[in-house]
Amino acid sequence: MERGVVPSVEVLAELVPQLVASTHAQAYQDGALRTLMAAHYRALRNRRSLLLLSLERQVHVEELPWVRAVAANRVADQDHEPALSGLRQLGELAVRAFPGTILPNPLIRELGVLARQAEAGAPLVEELAPDIFMGTFTPKFLAAARVAAELLGSRLYERYYGIDCTAVRDLAITKASKSPNRRRQPRPRRQRSCHSPVPPSLEPVRRAWFDQVARTSVTSAPPGSS
C-alpha cells in the first residue's frame, strides 16, 4: 500500500481471494488436499459474476458436489483464529488505506467468507444494484441495520445525516420478531447421478478440478504402484 502497488480498493479486491483461499484450505488436514482446495477456490473466484433477480445468488464454494465429496476430510474442531485475524486485518487495511470509499462487492464477499469461517456473526451487506433491485431485502440487512443503529446512535453520523438510530433499531427488532423464519429455506436439490450434466458456467471449474486431482494422484503415487 505504501509503495502504491495497490492503487485502489478495487485492485485490493482482486488480490484478496488469494489470501482467503489459503485460509479456506486450512480446514483440510491433508497437505495435497489443502493445495487442491486453495487452487479450486481461486479458480472459482475467477468465474464471471452475474446479476440475479429475486434474491437469487450464485452457487457457493461449499455447495459444489465435488467439494461436498471431500467435506469429510475437514477438521471437525477448526481453529477460527486465522479467519478472524484475516477478517480484522483486511477490513482494517481497506478502511485505513481507502477512507471514504465504498468497499466493492467482491471485497465484501471475501470478507463475508472469512466472517462465516470465523463464526463472527457479522452481517456484511453488499451495495445494491438499482437496476435489478426488487424492493426486498435479505434478513442480513435487518441485522446490519440494528448493529449500525446501536453503534452510531448519539454520534456525529446520526446528527449530520438526520437519522433516528433509535427508530431504525426498533424497526429492525420489530421486523425480525415478526418474521422469525424469514431466512430463505434452501431450494430442494435435484438428485444428480455421477453422469448428470454440469451447468455450462461451472464446466471449466469442474474440468480444472479433475485435472488437478489427476496430477495430484500421479505425483503422490508410491514408487512402483504403476
ABEGO torsion letter per residue (X at the ends): XAAGABABAAAAAAAAAAAAAAAAAAABABAAAAAAAAAAAAAAAABBBBBBBGGBBBBBAAABAAAAAAAAABBABBBAAAAAAAAAAAAAAAAAABBGBBBBAAAAAAAAAAAAAAGAGBBBBBBBBAAABAGBBBAAAAAAAAAAAAAABGBAAAAAAGBBAAAAAAAAAAAAAABAAABBBBBBBBBBBAABBBBAAAAAAAAAAAAAAAAAAAAABBBGAX
